[in-house]
Amino acid sequence: MADPLRAFRDLVAASHRARPEDVPALAMRCAELLDAREMVVYLVDYEQRTLVPLAGDGAPQRDTVVVDGTLPGRSFMMTEEHATDTGSGLRLWVPLLDGTERLGVLEVLTATEPEQELRVDYRTAAALLSELLTSRRVYGDVVERTRRRLPMQLAAEIIWDLLPPLTFATRDVMISAILEPAYDIGGDAFDYSVNGTRLHAAVFDAVGHGIDASAMTSLTISAYRNARRCGLDLVDTYRSIDKWISAKYPHGFVTAALTELDTTRGVFRRISAGHPGELLLRDGKLIKVLPGPTAMPLGLSHLGAPIPEVEEEALEPGDQLLLYTDGVTEARTDDGEFFGSDRLVEFVTRTLADRVSAPETLRRLVHAILDHQAENLQDDATAVLIEWKPARAPTSEMLPD
């Protein structure tokens, strides 16, 4: 008989001294106590094209599964449970989610048809295993090795170690991001933070590529976080980052979108430092392209106005904002045809109109960009999608004047 309380207690108790490679064995132990024959953890690779079984003691043998066109892939893409009949029981695919961050899927092989309550327990087990994977991954390399299909360049290693999770959501806002080329990115990055009712979000694009660009980007992210954590406003944040880049990289610069969103009132404030303007989307349609650039790139303020103006945009519930670097629109075919802003807008609006989630929209977008340039991006491409969906509609007192 299933003993979910013991299963979850044992999983939590074992987690305190678990290595990342112990997770497969813990999943199998959890399976025993939940009347399942097997539980197998699959992690998505960095390019989000394949689901790779996590190796470890006691892990059943499994093959890598492609995301597109498969049932486990659909479970990952749509973050929903899927099942097939094995004759005696079910093979369930349950999404592995750390909050709203998609890690992979959990395969649950049952010996009999499980009751609905037991299927809920499988989802709880998947949630606990996701938390365990997230907390344990920094203590070993097996998770990183599993997710890598190719050797990662040092410049990319530096950037990935700096980034927050690709997706995060509260009851009022979701933010999701994607970067390519996953194994060779150098100058692009993003960062965000949710503090009370304010979402801080930024996208950066350092000039150049490789280790020099990643070092400049590393300084930029650290300066951005330092300014934010010191409580500086957008203008002083811009000036602080600009000062550090100018001092340490006198011949370099970084374009950036520095933004803040009041998640209660829907007021979006921004500085576009030599960067493309964000796309404002509503009901799956492009409403406007926000002005860009509105300030000099970071590190070059001495060539223009040293104190940039902050622009404001009033959002409506359900609005989405797409931030991106020029590597998205400037991806080009061998004969020089750019991906372009029109194609970007058409792709994103069509995908969102199909009610595809923000992280899945960006996954499909970056694959479309890679397909356009025959899998060989000549520049980094980064996109961030922000969705404002307040749990409570703003009242007239809360709206901006």
C-alpha positions in Angstrom: 0.0 0.0 0.0 1.2 3.5 -0.8 2.6 5.5 2.0 3.0 9.1 0.7 3.7 10.6 4.1 6.7 8.3 4.6 7.8 8.8 1.0 7.9 12.5 1.4 9.5 12.4 4.9 12.2 10.0 3.7 12.9 12.3 0.7 13.3 15.4 2.8 15.4 13.6 5.4 17.7 12.1 2.8 18.1 15.5 1.1 20.3 16.9 3.8 23.3 14.8 2.9 22.5 14.0 -0.7 24.8 14.6 -3.6 23.3 15.5 -7.0 24.0 11.9 -8.3 21.9 10.5 -5.3 18.7 12.0 -6.7 17.9 9.1 -9.1 18.1 6.6 -6.2 16.0 8.8 -4.0 13.4 8.9 -6.8 13.4 5.1 -7.0 12.9 4.9 -3.2 10.0 7.3 -3.5 8.5 5.1 -6.2 8.6 2.1 -3.9 6.5 4.0 -1.3 4.1 5.3 -3.9 3.2 2.0 -5.5 5.2 2.8 -8.6 7.6 0.5 -10.3 10.0 3.2 -11.3 10.6 7.0 -11.2 13.2 8.4 -13.6 14.4 12.0 -13.7 15.0 13.6 -17.1 16.6 17.0 -17.4 16.3 19.4 -20.3 19.6 20.3 -22.1 20.8 23.9 -22.4 19.3 24.3 -25.8 16.0 22.9 -24.7 15.9 20.4 -27.5 16.3 17.1 -25.6 15.4 15.5 -22.3 18.3 13.6 -20.9 18.0 10.9 -18.1 19.9 11.8 -15.0 22.5 9.1 -14.3 23.2 7.8 -10.8 23.3 4.7 -8.6 20.1 2.7 -9.0 18.8 4.7 -12.0 17.1 2.5 -14.7 18.5 2.7 -18.1 16.8 5.2 -20.4 17.5 6.9 -23.7 17.6 10.6 -24.4 14.2 11.9 -25.7 13.7 14.8 -28.1 11.4 17.6 -26.8 9.5 18.3 -30.0 7.0 15.7 -31.2 7.1 13.4 -28.2 4.7 12.9 -25.2 7.4 13.6 -22.6 8.4 16.7 -24.6 4.8 17.9 -24.6 4.7 17.4 -20.8 7.8 19.7 -20.6 6.6 22.2 -23.1 3.1 22.7 -21.7 3.9 21.9 -18.1 1.1 19.3 -17.9 0.8 15.6 -17.0 0.5 13.1 -19.8 0.1 9.3 -19.7 0.1 6.2 -21.8 -1.4 2.8 -21.0 1.3 0.1 -20.6 -1.3 -2.8 -20.5 -1.0 -3.3 -16.7 -0.5 0.3 -15.5 0.5 3.7 -16.8 3.6 5.5 -17.9 3.1 9.0 -16.7 5.2 12.1 -17.6 5.1 14.7 -14.9 6.8 18.1 -15.4 9.7 18.9 -13.1 9.2 22.5 -12.0 11.2 24.6 -9.6 8.4 27.2 -9.0 7.7 28.0 -12.7 11.2 27.2 -13.9 11.1 24.1 -16.2 13.8 21.6 -15.3 12.6 18.5 -17.2 10.2 15.7 -16.6 9.7 12.8 -14.2 8.7 9.4 -15.7 6.5 7.4 -13.4 5.9 3.8 -14.3 3.1 2.2 -12.4 2.2 -1.5 -12.0 -1.6 -0.8 -11.8 -4.0 1.9 -12.7 -3.4 4.6 -10.0 -6.2 6.3 -8.2 -6.5 10.1 -8.7 -5.2 10.8 -5.2 -2.0 8.8 -6.0 -1.5 10.8 -9.2 -1.6 13.9 -7.1 1.1 12.3 -4.9 3.3 11.8 -8.0 3.0 15.5 -8.8 4.0 16.2 -5.2 7.0 13.9 -5.5 8.0 15.7 -8.8 7.8 19.0 -7.0 10.0 17.8 -4.1 12.5 16.2 -6.5 12.7 19.5 -8.4 13.5 21.4 -5.2 16.1 18.8 -4.4 17.7 19.1 -7.8 17.8 22.9 -7.6 19.4 22.9 -4.1 21.8 20.1 -4.7 23.1 21.0 -8.1 25.7 23.5 -6.8 27.4 20.8 -4.8 28.4 18.6 -7.7 28.7 18.6 -11.5 26.4 15.8 -12.6 23.4 18.0 -13.3 25.6 20.4 -15.4 27.2 17.4 -17.3 23.8 15.9 -17.9 22.4 19.1 -19.4 25.4 19.7 -21.8 25.4 18.2 -25.2 28.5 20.1 -26.2 31.6 21.5 -24.4 30.8 24.9 -23.0 33.2 27.7 -23.7 34.7 29.5 -20.7 33.0 32.8 -21.7 29.6 31.1 -21.6 30.5 29.3 -18.3 31.1 32.7 -16.7 27.8 34.1 -18.0 25.6 31.1 -17.1 27.0 31.1 -13.5 25.8 34.7 -13.1 22.3 34.4 -14.3 19.1 33.9 -12.3 16.6 31.1 -13.3 15.2 31.5 -16.7 11.7 31.8 -15.4 10.0 33.2 -12.3 6.5 34.1 -11.5 4.5 35.7 -8.7 0.7 36.1 -8.5 1.1 39.4 -10.4 3.9 39.0 -12.9 6.0 36.4 -14.8 9.4 36.9 -16.3 11.0 34.5 -18.7 14.3 34.6 -20.6 16.3 32.7 -23.2 19.9 33.0 -24.5 21.8 31.5 -27.5 24.2 30.3 -28.5 24.0 28.3 -25.3 27.5 27.0 -25.3 29.3 30.0 -26.7 27.5 33.1 -25.4 29.8 35.9 -24.3 28.4 39.4 -24.3 24.7 39.0 -23.7 23.0 38.6 -20.3 19.9 39.4 -18.3 19.0 39.9 -14.7 15.9 40.5 -12.6 14.8 40.8 -9.0 11.3 41.0 -7.4 11.2 43.2 -4.3 7.8 43.8 -2.8 5.6 45.2 -5.6 8.5 46.1 -7.9 10.1 44.0 -10.6 13.5 45.1 -11.6 14.6 43.7 -15.0 17.5 44.4 -17.3 19.1 43.1 -20.5 22.7 43.7 -21.4 24.8 43.4 -24.6 28.5 44.0 -24.2 30.5 44.9 -27.3 32.7 42.1 -28.7 32.6 38.4 -27.9 34.5 35.8 -26.0 36.2 36.1 -22.7 36.7 39.9 -22.9 33.0 40.5 -23.5 31.9 38.1 -20.8 34.3 39.8 -18.3 32.7 43.1 -19.1 29.2 41.6 -18.8 30.2 40.1 -15.5 31.2 43.6 -14.2 28.0 45.0 -15.6 25.7 42.5 -13.8 27.6 43.0 -10.5 27.4 46.7 -10.8 23.7 46.5 -11.6 22.9 44.3 -8.6 25.0 46.5 -6.3 23.2 49.6 -7.4 19.8 47.9 -7.1 20.6 46.5 -3.6 21.8 50.0 -2.5 18.4 51.3 -3.3 19.5 53.5 -6.2 16.8 54.6 -8.7 17.1 54.0 -12.5 19.0 57.1 -13.2 21.6 56.5 -10.5 21.8 52.9 -11.5 22.6 53.9 -15.0 25.3 56.3 -13.8 26.8 53.8 -11.4 27.2 51.1 -14.1 28.4 53.6 -16.6 31.1 54.8 -14.2 32.4 51.3 -13.6 32.5 50.3 -17.3 34.2 53.6 -18.3 36.8 53.1 -15.5 37.6 49.5 -16.2 36.9 49.2 -19.9 37.7 52.7 -21.4 37.4 51.4 -25.0 34.3 49.2 -24.3 30.6 49.8 -23.8 27.4 47.9 -23.1 24.0 48.5 -24.5 21.2 47.8 -22.0 17.5 48.1 -21.2 17.2 49.0 -17.5 13.5 48.7 -16.4 11.2 48.6 -13.4 7.6 47.5 -13.2 5.2 48.4 -10.5 3.3 45.2 -10.3 0.4 46.8 -8.4 -0.3 49.7 -10.7 1.2 48.5 -14.0 3.6 51.4 -14.4 6.6 50.4 -16.5 9.7 52.7 -16.2 12.7 52.4 -18.4 16.0 53.6 -19.8 17.1 52.3 -23.2 20.9 52.7 -23.2 21.8 52.4 -26.9 19.4 49.4 -27.0 16.5 48.4 -29.2 13.1 49.5 -27.8 10.9 47.0 -26.1 7.8 45.6 -27.8 4.5 46.2 -26.0 2.0 43.4 -26.7 -1.6 43.2 -25.8 -4.1 40.4 -26.6 -1.5 38.7 -28.8 -1.0 41.9 -30.9 1.7 44.5 -31.1 0.5 47.8 -29.6 3.7 49.8 -30.0 7.5 49.7 -30.1 8.8 51.7 -27.2 11.4 54.4 -28.1 15.0 53.3 -28.3 17.6 54.2 -27.7 16.9 57.0 -25.1 20.4 57.2 -23.6 24.0 56.5 -24.6 25.3 53.0 -24.0 26.8 52.2 -20.6 30.4 53.4 -20.6 29.8 56.1 -23.1 27.7 58.7 -21.2 30.5 61.2 -21.6 29.7 61.4 -25.3 26.1 62.5 -24.6 23.7 63.6 -21.8 25.2 62.2 -18.6 21.8 62.1 -16.9 19.3 60.1 -18.9 15.6 60.6 -18.8 13.3 57.9 -17.5 10.3 57.1 -19.7 7.1 55.7 -18.3 4.5 53.5 -19.9 1.1 52.6 -18.4 0.2 48.9 -18.9 -3.1 47.2 -18.9 -3.7 43.8 -17.1 -2.4 41.0 -19.4 0.1 43.2 -21.2 3.4 41.7 -22.2 6.8 43.3 -22.8 9.5 41.8 -25.0 13.1 42.9 -24.3 15.7 41.7 -26.7 19.3 42.2 -28.0 20.1 43.0 -31.6 21.4 39.5 -32.1 17.7 38.4 -32.3 16.8 40.7 -35.3 20.2 40.6 -36.9 20.5 36.8 -37.3 20.8 36.3 -41.0 20.9 33.6 -43.6 23.9 32.8 -45.8 22.6 35.2 -48.4 22.3 38.0 -45.9 18.5 38.0 -45.2 18.0 39.3 -41.6 15.5 37.7 -39.2 14.3 41.2 -38.7 11.9 43.0 -36.5 8.8 42.2 -38.6 9.5 38.5 -38.5 10.1 38.8 -34.7 6.8 40.5 -34.1 4.9 38.1 -36.4 6.4 35.0 -34.7 5.9 36.2 -31.1 2.3 37.5 -31.7 1.3 34.3 -33.5 2.7 32.1 -30.8 1.2 34.1 -27.9 -2.1 34.2 -29.7 -2.1 30.3 -29.5 -2.0 30.8 -25.7 1.5 29.3 -25.4 3.3 30.2 -22.2 6.1 32.8 -22.0 8.9 30.3 -21.5 7.7 28.1 -24.3 7.2 31.1 -26.6 10.9 32.1 -26.1 12.1 28.5 -26.5 10.3 28.3 -29.9 11.5 31.8 -30.8 15.2 31.1 -30.3 14.9 27.9 -32.3 13.3 29.8 -35.1 16.2 32.2 -35.0 18.7 29.4 -35.1 16.9 27.7 -38.0 17.0 31.0 -39.8 20.7 31.2 -39.5 21.3 27.5 -40.0 22.2 26.8 -36.4 25.2 29.2 -36.6 24.5 32.5 -34.8 27.1 35.1 -35.5 26.1 37.2 -32.5 24.5 36.4 -29.1 20.7 36.5 -29.1 18.8 37.1 -25.8 15.1 37.8 -25.2 13.2 38.4 -22.0 9.4 38.4 -21.9 7.5 40.1 -19.0 3.8 39.4 -18.4 1.8 41.6 -16.1 -1.3 39.7 -14.8 -2.3 41.3 -11.5 -4.3 39.1 -9.2 -6.4 42.1 -8.4 -7.3 44.7 -11.1 -5.9 48.1 -10.3 -8.4 50.7 -9.1 -8.6 54.3 -10.2 -6.7 55.4 -7.1 -3.8 53.0 -8.0 -3.5 54.1 -11.6 -0.8 56.7 -12.6 -1.9 60.3 -13.2 
